[in-house]
Amino acid sequence: MNKYWSRRDFLKRKFNLGAALLGCLAMGGLPAGVHGAIRRLTSMPEDPFTLGVASGDPTPESVILWTRLSSEVMSQLGAVNDTIAVDYEISPTRNFSNAIRSGSIAAVADLGHSVHADIRGLEPDKVYYYRWHVGGVTSPIGRTKTAPSASARNQHFRLAFASCQQYEHGYFTAYQHMAEEEFDLIIHLGDYIYERSWGNNLVRRHEGPEIITLNDYRNRYHTYKSDPDIQAAHGSAPWVVTWDDHEVDNNYAAQIAEDDQTPEQLLQRRAAAYQAYYEFMPIRLPVGRQGPDMPIHRRLRFGNLMEMHVLDTRQYRNDQACGDGRKRSCAEHQDPTRTVLGQAQKNWLFDSLATTDATWNVLAQQIMMASLRSVGEAEGEELWPMDIWDGYPLERQEVLDHLDRVNTPNPIVLTGDIHSNWAADLKLDFDSPSSKLIGSEYIGTSISSGGDGQDMTEYGSDLLSNNPHVKFYNANRGYVAATLTPELWQTDYKIVPYITSQGAPLSIRQSYVTEAGKPGVQEA
């Protein structure tokens, strides 16, 4: 039997899922008549909140609250196909002595009994605490924070960003440290899960082989979300999330897989992967969500201090050129129609960058924008990494030219994917030392992918010498923290010395700053 769905199954699931999601968008849950009566449980055989709690996508007056009921507990109750009422409450105090809002959300079987409560009418720039209740059991308490009002002249903001957490490669110790800092915002830039195993030196095992179906993806997320360190980080602050490739399939590009899957098979896989992503992430229901299509690019504003453009560099891109990997340029590589963003997302981004008035304007995205070319064995031979922005040089030039032409204030690019720390100047011409600086890029290492890591590698040393606009490299594991004021953006590269065993300490490996009105990175 084919491990992929038939086309008929795919279209049927696409239709049913669209109906379920539309129902959930209205009134925070499904009307009782759609999937039968909403069942209110009076007792539980055990804790159903084994995946913790989370919040995300904060605005000045709202935030998404998330949890998911344990599938094992639902099975014990005979409630696998039932719609379950889950209650929430939110308070400005951790002891809930002054709960300001409470209500009930329908946990729908079609969405794996995940719940997303869009809590509105909150005060801007304020910390809140939340928890969930079902069947007499109360969830862990989560901390969240609303964004400052759009016109607020806020003077201080702290964020962290992370990416790339291969469960089998080690422990998520960095998240334990991140949780203790109680940031205003945490950004995840992709590769939240990995669809298959990588390498032989595995520290712990996830369930099953390479994932294909919706149940496969659900089980993989369940493994990752069961980790106590990632639960702590989710419960410490609101998250803004976007995906990269491993949430579906390594190095996929739009409808094109890296192996022998057909475009239709990859679209079927995308439909499953995207649904699971929504089910497990504290994200608003994306407008236009249907089957294998899920537009998640969006703009979030945090007072006058920061505007953030969250990008998707996987769903709409052309296939990697010249056979992927590090290659010499070829005709396909220089094709001016090649895109990472897709036309609709690019139009949206360009319009937004032309009108923003925030002090700091962030592109939260996946792949390194600064050029990172290397030298091949042949004299004068240049090799281009085709999976990052170097593989799409003409569209990258469009982005850089646009930032310069519309005079976007203080562009900051935040990047994941590459399993190492970098800091780089963004220039109009990376081949010219005297070229105009137009922005700064801060690239974060992995949480665990790649194992323990090290401070410097021969690979990193060679790339630094060949790319003078790149100022810093480090290959330890960890996350990146940033502190924003109207005058200065400071980036601290926070690392742990090992992740193949637990309990690693945290330290700051290096700090860089960007001054408002002066693009480029400088040592702090």
Residue pairs with C-beta under 8 A, 6 or more apart in sequence:
3 212
3 213
4 212
4 261
4 265
4 268
4 269
5 13
5 213
5 268
7 264
10 264
10 267
10 268
10 271
10 291
13 214
13 271
13 291
14 271
14 290
14 291
14 292
16 110
17 110
17 271
17 275
17 290
17 291
18 289
18 290
18 291
19 34
20 30
20 35
20 108
20 110
20 111
21 111
21 278
21 285
21 289
23 29
23 30
23 31
23 34
23 108
24 30
24 106
24 108
24 111
24 116
24 285
25 285
28 103
28 105
28 106
28 116
28 117
28 118
29 38
29 83
29 104
29 105
29 106
29 107
29 108
29 115
30 38
30 83
30 106
30 108
32 38
32 83
35 83
35 108
35 109
35 110
36 82
36 83
37 83
38 83
38 84
38 85
38 106
39 79
39 82
39 83
39 84
39 85
40 84
40 85
41 77
41 79
41 84
41 85
41 134
41 135
42 135
42 136
43 135
43 136
44 73
44 77
44 134
44 135
44 136
44 137
45 73
45 76
45 77
46 70
46 73
46 76
47 70
47 73
47 137
48 69
48 70
48 73
48 74
48 134
48 135
48 137
49 67
49 69
49 70
49 132
49 137
49 139
49 140
50 70
50 72
50 73
50 226
51 67
51 68
51 70
51 222
51 225
51 226
51 231
51 280
52 67
52 139
52 140
52 225
52 231
52 234
52 235
53 65
53 66
53 67
53 130
53 131
53 132
53 139
53 140
53 141
53 142
53 231
53 234
53 235
54 65
54 66
54 67
54 142
54 234
54 235
54 239
54 281
54 282
55 63
55 64
55 65
55 66
55 130
55 142
55 144
55 234
55 237
55 238
55 239
55 282
56 63
56 64
56 66
56 238
56 239
56 240
56 241
56 281
56 282
56 283
57 63
57 64
57 238
57 240
57 282
57 283
57 284
57 298
57 300
58 144
58 145
58 146
58 147
58 185
58 238
58 300
59 146
59 147
59 300
60 124
60 125
60 146
60 147
60 148
60 149
60 150
61 120
61 121
61 122
61 123
61 124
61 146
62 118
62 119
62 120
62 121
62 122
62 146
63 119
63 122
63 128
63 144
63 145
63 146
63 238
64 116
64 117
64 118
64 119
64 282
64 283
64 284
65 88
65 90
65 115
65 116
65 117
65 119
65 130
65 132
65 142
65 144
65 282
66 114
66 115
66 116
66 117
66 281
66 282
67 86
67 114
67 115
67 132
67 139
68 107
68 112
68 113
68 114
68 115
68 225
68 279
68 280
69 84
69 86
69 107
69 113
69 114
69 115
69 134
71 80
71 112
71 113
71 218
71 222
74 80
74 82
74 84
74 113
80 109
81 109
82 109
83 106
83 107
83 108
83 109
84 106
84 107
84 113
84 134
85 104
85 105
85 106
85 107
85 134
86 104
86 105
86 106
86 107
86 115
86 132
86 133
86 134
87 102
87 103
87 104
87 105
87 132
87 133
87 134
88 102
88 103
88 104
88 105
88 117
88 119
88 130
88 131
88 132
88 133
89 96
89 99
89 101
89 102
89 130
89 131
89 133
90 99
90 100
90 101
90 102
90 119
90 122
90 128
90 129
90 130
91 97
91 98
91 99
91 100
91 128
91 129
91 130
92 98
92 100
92 126
92 127
92 128
92 129
93 129
94 129
94 141
94 143
96 129
96 131
101 119
101 121
101 122
103 117
105 115
105 116
105 117
106 115
107 113
107 114
107 115
107 134
111 275
111 278
111 279
112 218
112 276
112 279
114 279
114 280
115 132
116 282
116 283
116 284
116 285
118 284
119 130
122 128
122 146
123 146
124 146
124 147
124 148
124 149
124 152
125 145
125 146
125 147
125 148
125 149
125 152
125 154
125 303
126 145
126 146
127 143
127 144
127 145
128 143
128 144
128 145
128 146
129 141
129 142
129 143
129 144
130 141
130 142
130 144
131 138
131 139
131 140
131 141
131 142
132 138
132 139
133 139
140 231
140 235
141 235
142 234
142 235
142 236
143 182
143 235
143 236
143 237
144 237
144 238
145 184
145 185
145 237
145 238
147 300
147 301
147 302
147 303
148 154
148 157
148 302
148 303
148 305
149 303
150 301
150 303
150 304
151 303
151 304
152 303
152 304
153 303
153 304
153 305
153 486
154 302
154 303
154 304
154 305
155 305
155 485
155 486
156 483
156 484
156 485
157 184
157 185
157 302
157 303
157 305
157 306
157 483
157 484
158 181
158 183
158 184
158 185
158 481
158 482
158 483
158 484
159 183
159 184
159 185
159 186
159 187
159 481
159 482
159 484
160 178
160 181
160 183
160 185
160 186
160 187
160 479
160 480
160 481
160 482
161 186
161 187
161 188
161 189
161 364
161 414
161 416
161 444
161 479
161 480
161 482
162 174
162 175
162 178
162 186
162 187
162 188
162 189
162 416
162 444
162 447
162 479
162 480
163 188
163 189
163 190
163 191
163 244
163 366
163 416
163 417
163 444
163 446
163 447
164 190
164 191
164 244
164 416
164 417
164 419
164 445
164 446
164 447
164 448
164 449
164 450
165 172
165 191
165 192
165 193
165 224
165 230
165 446
165 447
165 448
165 449
166 191
166 194
166 198
166 446
166 448
166 449
166 450
167 193
167 194
167 204
167 206
167 223
167 224
167 227
167 448
168 194
168 197
168 198
168 202
168 203
168 204
168 205
168 206
169 198
169 199
169 202
169 203
169 448
169 449
169 450
169 451
169 499
169 500
170 203
170 204
170 448
170 451
170 452
170 477
170 498
170 499
170 500
171 203
171 204
171 229
171 448
171 499
171 500
171 501
171 502
172 227
172 229
172 230
172 233
172 447
172 448
172 499
173 229
173 496
173 499
173 502
173 503
173 504
174 229
174 447
174 448
174 477
174 478
174 479
174 494
174 496
174 499
174 506
175 227
175 229
175 230
175 232
175 233
175 447
175 479
176 229
176 232
176 233
177 479
177 494
177 496
177 506
178 186
178 233
178 236
178 479
179 229
179 232
179 233
179 235
179 236
180 236
181 236
181 481
182 236
182 237
183 236
183 237
183 481
184 237
184 302
185 237
185 238
185 239
185 240
185 302
186 233
186 236
186 237
186 238
186 239
186 240
187 239
187 240
187 241
187 308
187 364
187 414
188 239
188 240
188 241
188 242
189 242
189 244
189 364
189 365
189 366
189 414
189 415
189 416
189 417
189 444
190 242
190 243
190 244
190 245
190 246
190 247
190 366
190 416
190 417
191 243
191 244
191 245
191 246
191 247
191 416
191 417
191 446
191 449
192 221
192 224
192 241
192 243
192 246
192 247
192 277
192 281
193 217
193 220
193 221
193 224
193 246
193 247
194 206
194 220
194 246
194 449
195 210
195 211
195 220
195 246
195 247
195 248
195 249
195 250
195 273
196 209
196 210
196 211
196 250
197 206
197 209
198 449
199 451
201 451
201 500
203 499
203 500
203 501
206 220
206 223
206 224
207 219
207 220
207 223
208 216
208 219
208 220
211 217
211 219
211 220
212 269
212 272
213 272
214 272
214 275
214 276
216 272
217 272
217 273
217 275
217 276
217 277
218 276
218 279
218 280
220 276
221 276
221 279
221 280
224 230
225 231
225 280
234 282
238 282
239 281
239 282
240 300
240 308
240 310
240 364
241 281
241 282
241 283
242 296
242 297
242 310
242 311
242 312
242 364
242 365
242 366
243 277
243 296
243 312
243 314
243 366
244 313
244 314
244 366
244 367
244 416
244 417
245 251
245 252
245 314
247 273
247 277
248 266
248 269
248 270
248 273
248 274
248 314
249 257
249 258
249 261
249 266
249 269
249 273
250 258
251 258
251 320
251 324
251 387
252 258
252 266
252 314
253 314
253 317
253 318
253 319
253 320
254 314
254 315
254 316
254 317
254 318
254 319
255 263
255 266
255 267
256 263
256 266
256 319
257 265
257 266
257 269
258 324
261 269
267 291
267 292
268 292
270 292
270 315
271 291
271 292
274 289
274 292
274 293
274 294
277 283
277 294
278 285
278 286
278 289
278 294
283 296
286 294
286 295
286 296
286 298
287 295
288 294
288 295
289 295
293 315
294 315
295 312
295 315
295 345
296 310
296 312
297 309
297 310
297 311
297 312
297 345
297 348
297 349
298 309
298 310
299 307
299 308
299 309
299 310
299 352
300 307
300 308
300 310
301 307
301 308
301 358
302 308
303 358
304 357
304 358
304 359
305 358
305 359
305 360
305 484
305 485
305 486
306 358
306 359
306 360
306 361
306 362
306 484
307 352
307 356
307 358
307 360
307 361
307 362
308 362
308 364
309 349
309 352
309 353
309 361
309 362
309 363
309 364
310 364
310 365
311 341
311 345
311 349
311 363
311 364
311 365
311 366
312 341
312 345
313 340
313 341
313 365
313 366
313 367
314 366
315 342
316 339
316 340
316 341
316 342
316 344
316 345
317 339
317 340
317 341
317 342
317 392
318 337
318 338
318 339
318 340
318 392
320 386
320 387
320 391
321 327
321 330
321 332
321 333
321 335
321 338
321 386
321 391
322 328
322 329
322 330
322 332
322 333
322 384
322 386
323 386
324 386
324 387
325 385
325 386
325 387
326 374
326 383
326 384
326 385
326 386
327 333
327 383
327 384
327 386
328 376
328 381
328 382
328 383
328 384
329 382
329 384
332 338
333 384
333 386
333 391
333 393
334 393
334 394
335 394
336 394
338 392
338 394
338 395
339 346
339 392
339 395
340 367
340 389
340 392
340 395
340 396
341 349
341 395
346 395
346 398
349 363
349 399
350 402
350 406
353 361
353 402
353 403
353 406
353 408
353 411
354 402
354 406
354 408
356 408
356 409
357 409
358 409
359 409
359 410
359 484
359 486
359 516
360 409
360 410
360 412
360 484
360 489
360 516
361 408
361 409
361 410
361 411
361 412
362 411
362 412
362 413
362 414
363 369
363 411
363 412
363 413
363 414
364 414
365 413
365 414
365 415
366 415
366 416
366 417
367 387
367 388
367 389
367 415
367 417
367 418
368 385
368 388
368 389
368 390
368 415
368 417
368 418
368 422
368 424
368 441
368 443
369 388
369 389
369 396
369 399
369 413
369 415
369 426
369 441
370 389
370 422
370 424
370 425
370 426
370 430
370 441
370 467
370 469
370 470
371 389
371 390
371 430
371 467
371 469
372 385
372 388
372 390
372 463
372 467
372 470
373 382
373 383
373 384
373 385
373 390
373 466
373 467
374 382
374 383
374 385
374 462
374 463
374 466
375 381
375 382
375 383
375 462
375 466
376 382
376 383
384 390
384 391
384 393
385 391
388 417
388 418
389 395
389 396
390 396
400 426
400 427
400 428
400 438
400 439
401 428
402 408
403 411
403 438
403 439
404 428
404 436
404 438
409 516
410 439
410 489
410 514
410 516
410 517
410 519
411 426
411 438
411 439
411 440
411 519
412 439
412 440
412 441
412 442
412 489
412 514
413 426
413 439
413 440
413 441
413 442
414 441
414 442
414 444
414 480
415 422
415 441
415 442
415 443
415 444
416 443
416 444
416 446
418 443
418 445
419 445
419 446
419 449
419 450
419 453
419 475
420 443
420 445
420 446
420 453
420 460
420 473
420 474
420 475
421 443
421 444
421 445
421 472
421 473
421 474
421 475
421 476
421 478
421 480
421 493
421 495
421 509
421 510
422 441
422 442
422 443
422 470
422 472
422 473
423 440
423 441
423 442
423 443
423 470
423 471
423 472
423 491
423 493
423 510
423 512
423 521
424 440
424 441
424 443
424 467
424 469
424 470
424 471
424 521
425 437
425 439
425 440
425 441
425 469
425 470
425 471
425 519
425 520
425 521
426 437
426 438
426 439
426 440
426 441
426 469
426 519
427 435
427 436
427 437
427 438
427 469
428 435
428 436
428 438
429 435
429 436
430 467
430 469
433 468
437 519
437 520
438 519
439 519
440 489
440 514
440 519
440 520
440 521
441 521
442 480
442 482
442 491
442 512
442 521
444 478
444 479
444 480
444 493
445 453
445 474
445 475
445 476
445 477
445 478
445 479
445 480
445 493
445 495
446 453
446 477
447 477
447 478
447 479
447 499
448 477
448 499
450 475
450 477
451 499
451 500
452 477
452 497
452 498
452 499
452 500
453 475
453 476
453 477
453 499
454 475
454 476
455 474
455 475
455 476
455 509
456 473
456 474
456 475
457 475
460 473
460 474
460 475
461 473
463 470
463 473
464 470
464 473
471 512
471 521
471 523
472 493
472 510
472 512
472 521
474 493
474 495
474 509
474 510
476 495
476 496
476 497
476 509
477 495
477 496
477 498
477 499
478 493
478 494
478 495
478 496
478 506
478 509
479 494
480 491
480 492
480 493
480 494
481 491
481 492
481 494
482 489
482 490
482 491
482 492
483 489
483 490
483 492
484 490
486 516
487 515
487 516
488 513
488 514
488 515
488 516
489 513
489 514
489 516
490 511
490 512
490 513
490 524
491 511
491 512
491 513
491 514
491 521
492 508
492 510
492 511
493 508
493 509
493 510
493 511
493 512
494 506
494 507
494 508
494 509
495 506
495 507
495 508
495 509
496 504
496 505
496 506
496 507
497 504
497 505
497 507
498 504
510 523
511 523
511 524
512 521
512 522
512 523
512 524
513 521
513 522
513 523
513 524
514 520
514 521
514 522
515 522
